[in-house]
Amino acid sequence: MQRRNFVNFILGGGLVGWLGTILYPVISYLNPPKITEANVSMVKAGPAADHPNNSGRIIKFGRKPVLLLKTENGEFRAFNATCTHLDCIVQYRKDTKQIWCACHNGIYDLQGRTVSGPPPRPLEEYLVNIVNDEIIISENRGDS
Amino acid sequence: MIINTTSKKLFTWLDNRFNLSPLLEFMRNKQVPVHRHSVWYYMGGVTLFLFCVQVFSGILLLFYYKPGIDSSFESIRFIMTKVQFGWLIRSIHSWSANFMVFFIFIHMFSTFFTRAYKKPRELTWISGFILLSLALGFGFSGYLLPWNELAFFATKVGTDIVGAIPLIGDAIKIVLRGGEEVTGGTLLRFYAFHVALLPALFTVFLGLHLLFIQRQGMHEPEFIEQLPKDKKKVIPFFPDFFLRDAFLWLIVLNILLFLAVFFPWEIGNKADAFAPAPEGIKPEWYFMFMFQTLKLLPGQILFIEGEIVGILFFTFAAIIWLLVPFWEIRKKPGKKIQPMTVLGIISVLFILIMTIIGYIA
């Protein structure tokens, strides 16, 4: 290797290294820090009597929205309200008695399964228990 | 007379220091071809004018706009209802943004159909494509800033689409959103993109784009290029073409003002992260064809999720479009129609049909 090529190689390598030392902190800075939050595994959703039959409501489950619905037969069910397609929030439709996402017309049945439209997966179900007329929604860990 | 002598003196003073005469000579001799497709030459100029309107009205909005989930929506409402002529400035900014994207599309397709992207203008096309991408970025980031329902869900969907890109998507989504979800952090990031990062990048690429055009001159369609020099009709850039350009800008400005006065831009309802997506949710019209395509795709196509197929399709199409100057389907001898023209027509029809379905479905 000629002396000139060697110097060019060292200088070029130095330049790449220098760019790396500039870019690495910038990219790291833009990557937001992970915020540790209290792990919510259960929320109270008020008295059962407040929910009429054939209705749905969004409940805050930590930072996640959960759709709590009461069927025509008076049965409570809860699902993760985030559409599995592109992250919109779903709603209960009284007229069709289905779960509907307005963004891309995704439709789920009352078991959270996709009926039509683009959602690729069913909605994640939560457990609903009623204790002393109070609704308690908890994560479905699959062990109950 | 006095003004004339003073300006001459000033010019001589500047010329002595910066040697401006060659530049002036270049501008004096600059010519623009005249033919039946000359009208398309004005589309880039109109886009440039609208960009200037955006910069000016955007700076004015900055005097009152306060980014934040508790202040964005309220400050826009304040601008619209309390600030003198605030409604006008904000409506002009919104209308002009839409016009700008519209004229970019017209400019791009006219360049495509007149095949002005060919050698030696490959880099002008590429810089134009980058400017289109940045303009769409402006539209997407600006849409969220009023922090209303429509914008909130459009941002959720838009950033989730980015997140579906294999391998790197999730990391980009988190950087864009400033976390896992669309929150006040996302709003601040989009504000930074909209008022600092994108304008800086846009200015650089706009400078390059204009420099290339000035250096190479206007493209002549093939049927003009083949004519002998004495048969070609031209007009001087200064003042003829420039005055025509300015006249068109004036017309566009009047249309903008008319729309801003009679159809002020709506503010909508404030975003609520725990409310279902409202009925009739839609993105800006220029994203509608992609939105509609994603809506029509089934959940699963073979073994891949439908949305990923859609996203890969659009990414692939964008790369093909960016590289248009470097590949070509050649016309077969004896055939009248250019295959590239057919491809362009198919693209335009696809965008138009999907947009129309999106609005009437």
Interface residues (C-beta under 8 A of the other chain):
Chain A: L30 N31 P32 I35 I58 K60 R63 P65 L67 A81 C83 H85 L86 D87 C88 I89 V90 Q91 C101 A102 C103 H104 N105 T114 G117 P118 P119 P120 R121
Chain B: F153 K156 V157 T159 D160 I161 A171 I174 V175 G178 G179 E181 G185 A273 F274 A275 P276 A277 P278 E279 G280 I281 F291 L294 K295 L297 P298 G299 Q300 E305 G306 E307
